[in-house]
Amino acid sequence: MKSANDRREGDVEYEFGIPIPGRILPEDQWARTALKKLPPEGPIDWAQVFGRTAPLILDIGCGNGRFTLASAIRRPEFDHVGIDILPVVIRYATRRANQRGLWNVRFAVCGGHEFLDRYIAPHSVQEIHVYHPQPYKDPRKQHKRLLSPEFLALVFRSLFPDGLFVLQTDNAAYWRYVRPLMDKFFNFHDQEGPWPDMPEGRTRREIYARLKGLPVFRGYGTPRTDLSDTQAMELAKQLPPPVFSAAEKADPLAVAGRPRRSTARSFRQKRAEKWRKRRNS
Ligand SMILES: C[S@@+](CC[C@H](N)C(=O)[O-])C[C@H]1O[C@@H](n2cnc3c(N)ncnc32)[C@H](O)[C@@H]1O
């Protein structure tokens, strides 16, 4: 298999057998999508960064950037910024966006909370997407969880009044914690099943989770109109912090909000048969 560095013009790349959107262009058409150094102070003037005025989409904790790439190709009239706290994933994302000539994309290394707090002007963003935030199963690391009431208040503050917040996770405990909070800040709806624009999965983690048979919890919403920024910040202080056990064993048969069905036994039986067959072959 080719490494990311051996890719050639015209190549389509795959991840878990599913193509990564776009094709590698001739080198003279590559873009420069890395935001290498963020200023000490914000907010950032995105019109200056992109050289045009266009509605802005953020992908927070973007990982290898699959959603951002796909959305930027499908919606060239929007500017996209993907951020992640981990430099190595941003290097992958940046290389792919560069090779696809995506001038409407930038990637930066930054924490999600700091990014919204420091670099995003109030009510200046059209869409904010968070896919599969790290659940941090180790209780010693739970303070690192992104989805806190304060973070949701920052999302609320960053979005235009008709802006869109999209959230999904495959961690049932994280969803149980965050789902009631979503209604406090947003007119929030559950999305049943995969997103129609990317039925095989919007992100690497979604594709992986589905291959593993994990349930995926999805939802979207617009900021509540009966809440001001100050009220949202005050409300955040009264809501519970993200302190819960995320380490429960994932139940591949559990579907959001529904009890386990009695097919559990037949699932186990099928799996046992599979193993027996494999052993005997
Ligand atoms: C499970 S991965 C999901 C990546 C991608 N969104 C996907 O669905 O494939 C979680 C990502 O969140 C990043 N992350 C963790 N804490 C973060 C934070 N505070 N701010 C921004 N990114 C964070 C991790 O580095 C990791 O890339």
The ligand as an SDF file (V2000), in Angstrom:
LIG
                    3D

 27 29  0  0  0  0  0  0  0  0999 V2000
  -12.1360   10.4580   18.3010 C   0  0  0  0  0  0  0  0  0  0  0  0
  -11.2730   11.6810   17.4220 S   0  0  0  0  0  0  0  0  0  0  0  0
  -12.4690   12.1670   16.2120 C   0  0  0  0  0  0  0  0  0  0  0  0
  -11.8400   12.8650   15.0460 C   0  0  0  0  0  0  0  0  0  0  0  0
  -12.8270   13.2280   13.9410 C   0  0  0  0  0  0  0  0  0  0  0  0
  -13.7090   14.2820   14.3430 N   0  0  0  0  0  0  0  0  0  0  0  0
  -13.5900   12.0080   13.5070 C   0  0  0  0  0  0  0  0  0  0  0  0
  -14.7900   11.9350   13.8070 O   0  0  0  0  0  0  0  0  0  0  0  0
  -12.9850   11.1380   12.8780 O   0  0  0  0  0  0  0  0  0  0  0  0
  -11.2720   13.0420   18.5460 C   0  0  0  0  0  0  0  0  0  0  0  0
  -10.3650   14.1660   18.1110 C   0  0  0  0  0  0  0  0  0  0  0  0
  -10.5310   15.2550   18.9940 O   0  0  0  0  0  0  0  0  0  0  0  0
   -9.2490   15.8220   19.2360 C   0  0  0  0  0  0  0  0  0  0  0  0
   -9.3380   16.5890   20.4900 N   0  0  0  0  0  0  0  0  0  0  0  0
   -9.3340   16.1180   21.7590 C   0  0  0  0  0  0  0  0  0  0  0  0
   -9.4860   17.1300   22.6380 N   0  0  0  0  0  0  0  0  0  0  0  0
   -9.6080   18.2640   21.8990 C   0  0  0  0  0  0  0  0  0  0  0  0
   -9.7720   19.6290   22.2160 C   0  0  0  0  0  0  0  0  0  0  0  0
   -9.8800   20.0550   23.4740 N   0  0  0  0  0  0  0  0  0  0  0  0
   -9.8340   20.5170   21.2100 N   0  0  0  0  0  0  0  0  0  0  0  0
   -9.7220   20.1200   19.9240 C   0  0  0  0  0  0  0  0  0  0  0  0
   -9.5480   18.8300   19.5530 N   0  0  0  0  0  0  0  0  0  0  0  0
   -9.5070   17.9240   20.5310 C   0  0  0  0  0  0  0  0  0  0  0  0
   -8.3240   14.6420   19.2660 C   0  0  0  0  0  0  0  0  0  0  0  0
   -6.9730   15.0130   19.0520 O   0  0  0  0  0  0  0  0  0  0  0  0
   -8.8940   13.7800   18.1490 C   0  0  0  0  0  0  0  0  0  0  0  0
   -8.3030   14.0670   16.9020 O   0  0  0  0  0  0  0  0  0  0  0  0
  1  2  1  0
  2  3  1  0
  2 10  1  0
  3  4  1  0
  4  5  1  0
  5  6  1  0
  5  7  1  0
  7  8  2  0
  7  9  1  0
 10 11  1  0
 11 12  1  0
 11 26  1  0
 12 13  1  0
 13 14  1  0
 13 24  1  0
 14 15  1  0
 14 23  1  0
 15 16  2  0
 16 17  1  0
 17 18  1  0
 17 23  2  0
 18 19  1  0
 18 20  2  0
 20 21  1  0
 21 22  2  0
 22 23  1  0
 24 25  1  0
 24 26  1  0
 26 27  1  0
M  CHG  2   2   1   9  -1
M  END
$$$$
